[in-house]
Amino acid sequence: MVPVKGAQTLAAQWIAPARNASLAPRPDSKLGSAIVAQQTEAEIRVGTSAFTAAGWEGAFYPAGMQPRDFLTYYATKFNTVEVDSTFYRTPARSTITGWANKTPPGFVFALKVPQVITHEKCLEDCDDDFQNFVDTADGLGKDKLGPMLLQFPYFNRTKFKTGSEFLARLHPFLRKLPKDHQFALEIRNKNWLDEKLMEILREHNVALAVIDQAWMPGITELASRLDPITANFTYVRWLGDRKAIEEQTKVWDKTIVDRRAALSRWVDYCYQTTRRGIKVYAYANNHYAGYAPATVALFLELWEKQKNKS
C-alpha cells in the first residue's frame, strides 16, 4: 500500500481562512517567485475524486475489506473526498445519511452537480432538479457539505456559438444559487477563460475550478494572464489525459505517469493562494497519474517541503 504521507500530521497546522478572504488582493508576484503579500494562512484540504476504483483493494484498501467499510477507512487517510457518483444522479437521502455517519467530524464532501442540470438541460428548466439535489446534499450537515461542482462539458458551436452566449445562460442561473452554500464551476472551453467569466463568478462568490487536463491551459499559463481566484476558496482538480492513460491501464493501483514537476507548480499555486487567505480544496483523479492516493501523497510531500523552506 502506498502511504499517504502527511495526511494526518497536516491537520494540526491548518488554520481558518482570513475573514476577508474573498477580498484578499493578488500578490504582486508570479508563480515561482517569492510571496510579496504575506497574510493569514488559510486551510487546504486534499483528497481524491471518488473513494472507490478498480485496483484500490489491496493497493489502498486492505485486501478482503468489505466495500461498506471503504469510506470509513478512507476517512482515516484523508479529510475530504470529491464524490463522482452524484454526477450521474441525485443519491437517495439514505445514502447521504450513510456517508455522514461513516465519517468523523470535520470530514468534508465535495459533490458533483448531476449531469441532468449541466449537460442534459444545460441550466434551463432545471430548478426542481437543482433544488432536489441541494436539499438532498444538505443531509450531510453544514460541517460536512463542502463545495458543489458544476462541471460542464466541452461545448461545440451547435450548443453555444460563443462564450458570451454561454454566459447569458449562466448568469441568471448563478443569481438563483443559495448564498449559504459553496459552488465551483468547471468549463472545458479554454477560450472562454476570460475576465468576463471571472467577473460573473466573483459577483456570485462561485469558484472557478482550475484543472490540470490535457487540452486546457496549465496553471502557470492561466495565472499569468488572469487571476483564477473568484471566491473565498479555490477548487483544484488533477484530471490528466483520460484517453492516453486508458490506453495503458484501466486498473488504478500504481503510478504510471510522473507528475512531480506538474505537482510542484500546483504546490506553488496552492501555497500562494493560502497565503492570500483563500481556502483550497484539491482532488486527484486516477486518470492523472494512475493511482490517485499516490498523487495526493506526492502533493503532500512537496507541500511539506514548500512549507519547511518558507
HELIX and SHEET records of a PDB file:
HELIX    1   1 ALA A   11  GLN A   13  5                                   3    
HELIX    2   2 ALA A   21  LEU A   23  5                                   3    
HELIX    3   3 PRO A   67  ASP A   69  5                                   3    
HELIX    4   4 PHE A   70  TYR A   74  1                                   5    
HELIX    5   5 SER A   85  PHE A   87  5                                   3    
HELIX    6   6 ARG A   93  ASN A  101  1                                   9    
HELIX    7   7 GLN A  115  GLN A  115  1                                   1    
HELIX    8   8 VAL A  116  GLU A  120  3                                   5    
HELIX    9   9 ASP A  127  ALA A  137  1                                  11    
HELIX   10  10 ASP A  138  LEU A  140  5                                   3    
HELIX   11  11 GLY A  163  ARG A  175  1                                  13    
HELIX   12  12 LYS A  190  TRP A  192  5                                   3    
HELIX   13  13 GLU A  195  GLU A  203  1                                   9    
HELIX   14  14 ILE A  219  ARG A  225  1                                   7    
HELIX   15  15 ARG A  242  GLU A  246  1                                   5    
HELIX   16  16 ARG A  260  ARG A  275  1                                  16    
HELIX   17  17 ASN A  286  ALA A  289  1                                   4    
HELIX   18  18 ALA A  292  LYS A  309  1                                  18    
SHEET    1   A 9 ILE A  44  SER A  49  0                                        
SHEET    2   A 9 THR A  80  VAL A  83  1                                        
SHEET    3   A 9 VAL A 108  LYS A 112  1                                        
SHEET    4   A 9 LEU A 145  GLN A 151  1                                        
SHEET    5   A 9 PHE A 183  GLU A 186  1                                        
SHEET    6   A 9 ALA A 207  GLN A 213  1                                        
SHEET    7   A 9 PHE A 233  GLY A 240  1                                        
SHEET    8   A 9 LYS A 279  ALA A 284  1                                        
SHEET    9   A 9 ILE A  44  SER A  49  1                                        
END                                                                             
